[in-house]
Amino acid sequence: MRIFSHYIPRRVLALAAAELLMAYLCLYLVLTLPPFEPEGLSLLDPVLIGATAVVLLVLMLAGLYESDYLSTHGVRGSLPRLVPALLVVAGVLALYGLTTPSALFSPAAAAGAALVLLGGLAAERSLWGNVSSVDAFKRRILVLGTGSRARAIESIDADALPYRILGYIATDGEKDRPEDPERHLTLDGETSLIDLIRQHRAQEVVVAIRDRRSNLPMKQLLECKLRGVAITDISTFFEREQQRVRLDSLNASWLVFGEGFRQGRTRNTVKRTFDIMASSLLLLVTLPVMLVTAAAIKLESRGPVFFWQTRVGLGNQPFEVCKFRSMREDAEVDGVARWAVQDDDRVTRVGRLIRKLRIDELPQVINVFEGSMSFVGPRPERPVFVQELTEQIPYFPTRHTIRPGITGWAQVRYPYGASVEDARQKLQYDLYYVKNHTLFLDMLILFETVQVVLFGRGAR
């Protein structure tokens, strides 16, 4: 489902809605049991509704609605995150009960709520996992094409996919054949595309033919479209299902004629206003942390507290980015730029900690205030790396059509980049952001950034 230009999987929305209802019912059940039973409790009590919202917010912060996490973890896999999350909920409700006279939730009620929520949400997730894995509840798809581009649709574990590939349809100009002969389908004089759709009860046709000049059955596709069958380009399919723009399935014409890439005055004004407000709030909240970090850096090793480095920003223009120094002063004494690696011996002890918690990025609020960076956007790279990556990766300069950011879609979706291949993977998320960026997506990225900091994902 597309919300403000951003694709959110329907199964995630369905799970969140189901757990919102389950949380409300669990909390209401606890309050109706003796010895709690507060006076004046109603189904639409504002405190009860607020407590339900707290539950959903904490579950989101714990990363329990991430698509990748849901695909790879069952109910048992959810418990390591679900239990701590509900302990936080219990703490919030207990604190509310201790500080508010005549509160609905006493500390005892908060503890009981956590236990009931654990049982209810675990049971609900188990049911959801069983239902969502059944083929009958998966979207039925036919793929028009048989080459490597078409087979990339099924590049991960088929059991974890939210859709079911019914078959790969070959056209006259294609020579590749799928590994499974039972799913190899052909278009000929006797069997049309609409016949295959009816035969397999398909709900969608994904067009994955690489050479379309004389190899695309346009009349048959139009007939299917007019009969209510969804026809989706392979690039749009990946954008919808993976929230990234896959380079291996990308055509320049799709970028030119497709939706997105809004850079109007209204959007720029809204984004700049959001940058100033978010940066001011971040500076206010983290000022004590920044002061302690500056003192720790100064005490551990000689050299400046701040580290200024040339990066490439909007319009391929260089600028100086400000960070807390996390490496030795002589980290690049020979003047040669290097990718950061795992367990880099150039990183100091304080530097290792502030990198893991992303504290080293906080001084970049200075760049946001001066306008060389945005709060959310692609991470800026060093000029030498930009030149190298532009030569090796198609569409890499596209990320420089908007201001770089302190955090971004690639930062919350992919681990720390330390190679050309990492940069290629991250570019797919950057292209998605450049194409679909809105205030809603910026807020979502900030929310997921909190998760990254809490779990220390992707730091080096």
Secondary structure, 3 states (H helix, E strand, C coil): CEECCEECCHHHHHHHHHHHHHHHHHHHHHHCCCCCCCCCCCCCCHHHHHHHHHHHHHHHHCCCCCHHHHHHCCHHHHHHHHHHHHHHHHHHHHHHHHHCCCCCCCHHHHHHHHHHHHHHHHHHHHHHHHHHCCHHHCEEEEEECCCHHHHHHHCCCHHHCCEEEEEEEECCCCCCCCCCHHHEEECCCCCCHHHHHHHHCCCEEEECCCCCCCCCCHHHHHHHHHCCCEEEEHHHHHHHHHCCCCHHHCCHHHHHHCCCCCCCHHHHHHHHHHHHHHHHHHHHHHHHHHHHHHHHHHHHCCCCCEEEEEEECHHHCEEEEEEECCECCCCCCCCCCCCCCCCCCCECHHHHHHHHCCHHHHHHHHHHHHCCCEEECCCCCCHHHHHHHHHHCCCHHHHHHCCCEEECHHHHHCCCCCCHHHHHHHHHHHHHHHHHCCHHHHHHHHHHHHHHHHHCCCCC
